[in-house]
Amino acid sequence: MDKTALRREIRAKKRAMTDAEIEKTSALLAEKLRAHPAYRAAKSLYAYLSYNQEVRTGPILAMAWADGKAVAVPKVTADGRAMEFLWLRPGDAVAPGYCAIPEPVADGPLADDETALVLLPGLAFDPQGRRLGYGGGFYDAYLAAHPGHPTVALCYGFQLFDHLDTDDHDIPADAVLAQEVTR
């Protein structure tokens, strides 16, 4: 299946999920993340702000703050060509940004932990960490420029495939944590 068809299939499955299924499954994934050695070792967490039917990251951000970790989230630069991570504190303002994806309203401060654990969003994954993103290439470009980060992807069970074909510039996740949808 080509990337366009796979993206369409996964988006349809995600849209079919109820809010309760998303919340319950996301909570189980947060527990898996908290138990993962990369999370336990991290001083900082670079996490996306969930959008549409993505695994909910709000509770994960709260968990990280409660665990004493600094948190940063991505913001696409004004020219729309790159992404950077900005430190986020509880209560900081966020609003729809690039492609209506939530991001900080402020333009700083720029996150500077080159060993922070990065949570990778995406539409499809395989057990070797290969991922099919949304097509913008922002995370691949960021990780190519900042290669010291450990990475973990969180996904619903239907997003995990035995094998994905990826391009040479696609950077795989170090670990993929999947959870079957809980009804």
C-alpha positions in Angstrom: 0.0 0.0 0.0 1.4 3.4 -0.9 1.8 6.2 1.7 -1.2 8.2 0.5 -3.5 5.2 0.8 -2.1 4.1 4.1 -2.5 7.7 5.5 -6.1 7.7 4.3 -6.8 4.3 5.9 -5.4 5.2 9.3 -7.1 8.6 9.4 -10.4 6.8 8.7 -9.8 4.4 11.6 -8.8 7.2 13.9 -12.0 9.2 13.0 -14.1 6.2 13.9 -12.8 6.2 17.5 -15.0 7.6 20.2 -13.7 10.2 22.7 -14.0 7.6 25.5 -11.8 5.1 23.5 -9.2 7.7 22.8 -9.1 8.8 26.5 -8.9 5.2 27.9 -6.4 4.0 25.4 -4.2 7.1 25.9 -4.2 6.6 29.6 -2.9 3.1 29.2 -0.2 4.3 26.8 0.8 7.0 29.4 1.3 4.2 31.9 3.4 2.3 29.4 5.5 5.4 28.8 6.0 6.1 32.5 7.4 2.6 33.0 9.7 2.8 30.0 13.4 3.2 30.8 13.9 6.1 28.4 11.2 8.1 30.2 12.5 7.2 33.6 16.0 8.3 32.6 14.9 11.6 30.9 15.3 14.9 32.6 13.2 16.6 29.9 10.3 15.5 27.7 9.8 17.0 24.2 6.2 16.1 23.5 3.7 17.0 20.8 0.4 18.7 21.7 -2.2 16.2 20.6 -4.5 17.1 17.7 -7.7 15.4 16.4 -7.7 11.7 17.4 -4.0 11.5 18.3 -2.9 9.8 21.5 -3.7 12.4 24.1 -0.6 14.1 25.5 -2.1 16.5 28.0 -2.1 13.9 30.7 1.4 12.9 29.7 2.6 16.5 30.1 1.0 16.7 33.5 2.6 13.3 34.4 6.0 14.6 33.3 5.7 17.8 35.4 4.6 15.8 38.4 7.6 13.6 37.9 9.9 16.7 38.0 10.7 16.7 34.3 10.9 19.8 32.2 8.5 19.8 29.2 8.9 21.3 25.7 6.5 21.2 22.8 7.0 22.0 19.1 6.3 25.2 17.3 6.7 25.6 13.5 8.8 28.6 12.7 7.2 31.7 11.2 8.4 30.8 7.7 6.7 27.4 8.0 9.9 25.6 7.0 11.2 24.2 10.3 10.1 23.2 13.8 11.7 24.0 17.1 10.9 23.0 20.7 9.9 25.6 23.2 9.8 25.1 27.0 6.2 24.9 28.3 5.1 25.4 31.9 1.7 24.5 33.3 -0.8 27.2 32.3 1.2 28.6 29.4 -1.0 29.7 26.6 -1.3 27.5 23.5 -3.4 28.1 20.4 -3.9 26.6 16.9 -0.8 27.2 14.8 0.6 25.6 11.7 -2.2 23.4 10.1 -4.4 24.2 13.2 -2.1 22.1 15.4 -1.8 23.4 18.9 1.4 25.1 19.8 2.7 27.7 22.3 1.5 31.3 21.8 4.9 32.6 23.0 8.0 32.4 20.8 10.3 31.2 23.5 12.1 30.2 25.5 13.8 27.8 23.2 14.3 24.3 24.7 18.0 23.3 25.0 18.2 19.8 26.4 19.9 17.8 23.6 19.3 14.6 25.5 15.5 15.1 26.1 13.2 12.2 25.3 11.2 13.1 22.1 7.7 11.7 21.7 7.1 11.1 18.0 3.7 11.5 16.4 2.7 9.6 13.3 0.1 7.7 11.5 1.7 4.3 11.2 4.6 2.5 12.8 6.4 -0.9 12.8 8.2 -2.7 15.6 11.6 -1.6 14.3 10.6 2.0 14.8 10.0 3.0 11.2 7.2 5.5 11.0 4.9 7.1 8.5 4.3 10.7 9.6 1.9 13.3 8.3 4.1 14.2 5.4 5.7 17.5 6.5 9.1 16.0 7.5 9.4 18.3 10.5 10.4 15.6 13.0 12.9 14.0 10.6 14.6 17.3 9.9 14.7 18.2 13.6 16.1 14.8 14.6 18.7 14.9 11.8 19.9 18.3 13.2 19.7 17.1 16.8 20.8 13.4 16.8 21.3 12.9 20.5 17.7 12.5 21.4 16.1 9.2 22.4 12.7 8.8 20.8 9.5 6.9 21.6 6.4 6.7 19.5 2.9 6.0 21.1 0.2 4.5 18.9 -3.1 2.7 18.8 -2.8 -1.0 18.0 -4.3 -0.5 14.5 -1.4 1.9 13.7 1.2 -0.8 14.2 2.2 -2.8 11.1 4.6 -5.7 10.7 6.8 -3.7 8.3 6.7 -0.2 6.8 8.8 0.9 3.8 10.4 4.3 4.5 12.7 6.7 2.7 16.4 7.2 3.5 15.7 10.5 5.3 13.1 9.0 7.6 14.4 8.6 11.1 13.0 5.7 13.1 11.8 5.8 16.7 14.0 4.0 19.2 10.9 2.4 20.7 7.2 2.1 19.7 4.6 1.6 22.4 1.3 0.3 21.1 -2.0 -0.3 22.8 -5.1 -1.9 21.4 -8.1 0.4 21.6 -9.9 0.1 24.8 -13.6 0.3 24.6 
